[in-house]
């Protein structure tokens, strides 16, 4: 699956996320149904959601674009992998990037920060999130490779 090929074949059915994401982890391409979390500088809800079976879904996190605090590190990345999530896209920051880069996980984020987030449980799950010029709705499909992130209301592959 290449996002360029999906755009060529399904241009009228895909939306392109226009943020300058950085990629981490050894999984460079992934796709699956969307699950969402909206949280700002607090990762307790995200961690809780990732502890549930991923069943090949892609977690899409709207962290408000914060580059101050990390929403995910190496420990939560291990949870992501162990519970069968296809990957994660974060409109925010991560930490432990060198360790994550050696893991069999797929991750796109905006930045890195050594500072951990709050753990108060603020946020929402399974809601539409909006960033990078697109909306991600639970049940949409995300397709991600080194060229970018696409969103579609229907399964394309």
C-alpha positions, 0 to 999 in steps of 0.5 A: 500500500502506497499513499501515492497510489491510493491518491491516484486511484481514489483521489475523490475519496481521500483527504490528505493531512497537511502537517509536517509529521516526523516518523518513528518506529520500524513500521514505516507504513500502516493502515486501518480503521480510526480510533480517536483520542483528544487530549492536551498535554495529558496522556492518561486517557490515551494510555487507557485506550491503548491498553484495550485490544487494537484489532488493527486499528490506527489511534489518531490523537489530537494533542492540540499540536503541543510540542511542550510535553510528550504524550507517548514514550517507549513504555506506552509504545510497547503497550501499543504494539502488545495490544495489536494497534496498527499504528498511531498518528499524534498531533503533538509530541513524543519522547524516548524517540531513539528507543521507539525508532528501534521498535516494531511500531508505526508512529507519526508525530509533530515533534519530540520533547523530553518532558512527560505529560500530566496524568489527570485523565482529561480528554475525550475518546471516540470523537471527531478530531480535526487537524492538518486540514482534515477531520478524522472520525471514528470508523474512518480509515487512515493510510500512512506511509513515509509520504504522508497520512491519508483519510477516507470514509471507506476502506480502500485496500 
